[in-house]
């Protein structure tokens, strides 16, 4: 993390709640999805987004 700014509250939240955000994206209404996307776009790292995508893939497989 050398050379990066300290983590903001949004950064910490997205890092700690990727599974929850994935479930909001999968099952939430339009407003809830918008909030989840806003959190991810403003605080997620590439690793966080990969975790969300992996969880969405698991949800998709379970729906089939």
GROMACS elastic network, one bead per residue, 0.5 to 0.9 nm:
[ bonds ]
;  ai    aj funct       b0    kb
    1     4     6  0.56876   500
    1     5     6  0.83585   500
    1     6     6  0.86890   500
    2     5     6  0.85207   500
    4     7     6  0.84433   500
    5     8     6  0.85633   500
    7    10     6  0.79342   500
    7    11     6  0.56257   500
    7    12     6  0.63806   500
    7    43     6  0.87821   500
    8    11     6  0.50487   500
    8    12     6  0.62977   500
    8    13     6  0.85747   500
    8    43     6  0.77915   500
    9    12     6  0.51021   500
    9    13     6  0.60308   500
    9    14     6  0.86186   500
    9    43     6  0.84171   500
   10    13     6  0.50332   500
   10    14     6  0.61382   500
   10    15     6  0.84501   500
   10    39     6  0.66939   500
   10    40     6  0.85906   500
   10    42     6  0.72019   500
   10    43     6  0.51867   500
   10    44     6  0.81620   500
   11    14     6  0.53918   500
   11    15     6  0.61185   500
   11    16     6  0.86632   500
   11    39     6  0.83424   500
   11    40     6  0.85606   500
   11    42     6  0.76375   500
   11    44     6  0.60442   500
   11    45     6  0.80654   500
   12    15     6  0.50846   500
   12    16     6  0.61346   500
   12    17     6  0.85129   500
   12    43     6  0.76959   500
   12    44     6  0.86980   500
   13    16     6  0.52415   500
   13    17     6  0.59331   500
   13    18     6  0.84175   500
   13    39     6  0.83386   500
   13    43     6  0.79045   500
   13    44     6  0.88777   500
   14    17     6  0.51768   500
   14    18     6  0.58088   500
   14    21     6  0.77530   500
   14    39     6  0.66463   500
   14    40     6  0.63700   500
   14    43     6  0.60806   500
   14    44     6  0.57221   500
   14    45     6  0.85789   500
   14    48     6  0.72318   500
   15    18     6  0.61472   500
   15    43     6  0.80305   500
   15    44     6  0.66842   500
   15    45     6  0.78954   500
   15    47     6  0.88570   500
   15    48     6  0.61192   500
   16    19     6  0.83664   500
   16    20     6  0.89610   500
   17    20     6  0.52621   500
   17    21     6  0.61478   500
   17    22     6  0.85734   500
   18    21     6  0.50753   500
   18    22     6  0.60691   500
   18    23     6  0.86795   500
   18    40     6  0.87073   500
   18    44     6  0.88709   500
   18    48     6  0.64519   500
   18    49     6  0.79095   500
   18    51     6  0.65686   500
   18    52     6  0.55619   500
   18    55     6  0.83658   500
   19    22     6  0.50499   500
   19    23     6  0.63519   500
   19    24     6  0.87537   500
   19    51     6  0.76710   500
   19    52     6  0.64082   500
   19    55     6  0.65086   500
   19    56     6  0.87986   500
   20    23     6  0.51351   500
   20    24     6  0.62748   500
   20    25     6  0.86757   500
   20    52     6  0.88639   500
   21    24     6  0.50100   500
   21    25     6  0.61950   500
   21    26     6  0.85983   500
   21    33     6  0.84298   500
   21    36     6  0.56972   500
   21    37     6  0.82636   500
   21    39     6  0.86168   500
   21    40     6  0.82023   500
   21    52     6  0.72307   500
   22    25     6  0.50880   500
   22    26     6  0.61667   500
   22    27     6  0.86016   500
   22    36     6  0.81519   500
   22    51     6  0.85884   500
   22    52     6  0.52267   500
   22    53     6  0.75201   500
   22    54     6  0.88912   500
   22    55     6  0.61859   500
   22    56     6  0.59421   500
   22    59     6  0.88352   500
   23    27     6  0.58378   500
   23    28     6  0.73083   500
   23    52     6  0.88298   500
   23    55     6  0.80189   500
   23    56     6  0.75078   500
   23    59     6  0.81785   500
   24    27     6  0.53230   500
   24    29     6  0.79691   500
   24    32     6  0.64577   500
   24    33     6  0.59707   500
   24    35     6  0.89968   500
   24    36     6  0.67129   500
   25    28     6  0.57768   500
   25    29     6  0.83001   500
   25    30     6  0.88692   500
   25    32     6  0.75618   500
   25    34     6  0.83638   500
   25    36     6  0.66674   500
   25    37     6  0.77619   500
   25    56     6  0.81330   500
   26    33     6  0.81110   500
   26    56     6  0.68218   500
   26    59     6  0.76164   500
   26    60     6  0.86089   500
   27    32     6  0.89904   500
   27    33     6  0.83553   500
   28    31     6  0.77425   500
   28    32     6  0.53855   500
   28    33     6  0.57560   500
   29    32     6  0.53295   500
   29    33     6  0.61489   500
   29    34     6  0.86208   500
   30    33     6  0.51897   500
   30    34     6  0.61881   500
   30    35     6  0.88253   500
   31    34     6  0.50507   500
   31    35     6  0.64001   500
   31    36     6  0.87420   500
   32    35     6  0.52029   500
   32    36     6  0.62776   500
   32    37     6  0.86637   500
   33    36     6  0.50325   500
   33    37     6  0.60848   500
   33    38     6  0.84990   500
   34    37     6  0.51298   500
   34    38     6  0.60939   500
   34    39     6  0.86441   500
   35    38     6  0.50146   500
   35    39     6  0.62039   500
   35    40     6  0.86167   500
   36    39     6  0.51751   500
   36    40     6  0.62282   500
   36    41     6  0.85996   500
   37    40     6  0.50388   500
   37    41     6  0.59572   500
   37    42     6  0.84721   500
   38    41     6  0.51447   500
   38    42     6  0.60939   500
   38    43     6  0.83965   500
   39    42     6  0.53063   500
   39    43     6  0.58112   500
   39    44     6  0.72782   500
   40    43     6  0.53664   500
   40    45     6  0.81597   500
   40    48     6  0.81075   500
   40    49     6  0.73927   500
   41    44     6  0.61610   500
   41    45     6  0.88014   500
   44    47     6  0.77591   500
   44    48     6  0.54630   500
   44    49     6  0.64417   500
   45    48     6  0.50536   500
   45    49     6  0.63933   500
   45    50     6  0.86516   500
   46    49     6  0.51412   500
   46    50     6  0.62179   500
   46    51     6  0.87012   500
   47    50     6  0.50128   500
   47    51     6  0.62468   500
   47    52     6  0.86996   500
   48    51     6  0.50570   500
   48    52     6  0.62613   500
   48    53     6  0.86260   500
   49    53     6  0.60901   500
   49    54     6  0.85272   500
   50    53     6  0.50249   500
   50    54     6  0.60962   500
   50    55     6  0.86183   500
   51    54     6  0.50632   500
   51    55     6  0.62321   500
   51    56     6  0.86162   500
   52    55     6  0.51318   500
   52    56     6  0.61521   500
   52    57     6  0.85795   500
   53    56     6  0.50077   500
   53    57     6  0.61029   500
   53    58     6  0.86497   500
   54    57     6  0.50312   500
   54    58     6  0.63181   500
   54    59     6  0.87357   500
   55    58     6  0.50158   500
   55    59     6  0.62291   500
   55    60     6  0.85975   500
   56    59     6  0.50091   500
   56    60     6  0.61055   500
   56    61     6  0.86357   500
   57    60     6  0.50453   500
   57    61     6  0.62350   500
   57    62     6  0.86985   500
   58    61     6  0.51668   500
   58    62     6  0.62971   500
   58    63     6  0.87739   500
   59    62     6  0.51408   500
   59    63     6  0.63220   500
   60    63     6  0.51725   500
   60    64     6  0.67340   500
   61    64     6  0.55266   500
